[in-house]
């Protein structure tokens, strides 16, 4: 079975079977990280850049003990933690100061092309914010208030989009 056929099966299954994952391992060898993430829908290490503690609580509710979650409030701490913590998933609030979440996303994307980035925004959303987020390198975009269900769904959508690439 080809990689495309396996990706098709993953995109159309809520929980791919062990068979799908073993086929991916045969097809891709050691390069299966993205497909492992698709199969579980759970990132292992999440870095949250937000000054709202509710965001971390929602992500803990969404992924439980399956993910290690670290929360910081600024770009300097985020860059330091990226080196030490090695997140595979970064959540960034757009309304941070003095550097906006959009700018943080752009800078992080320059440093790491493979990390998954989810931009989240407060209630004050401009019509072109989602398009701007994607253009600057975000893989997903959500509007607050967040809940565990919407975080899980968006995370799975991010992983499925990566399978399409």
Buried (B, 14 or more C-beta within 10 A) or exposed (E): EEEEEBBBBBBEEEEBEEEBBEBBBEBBEEEBEBBBBBBBBBBBBBBBBBEBEEBBBBBBBBBEEEBEBBBBBBBEBBBEBBEEBEBBBBBBBBBBEEBBBBBBBBBBBEEBEEBBBBBBBBEEEEEEBBEBBBEBBBBBBBBBEBEBEBBBBBBBEBBBBBBEE
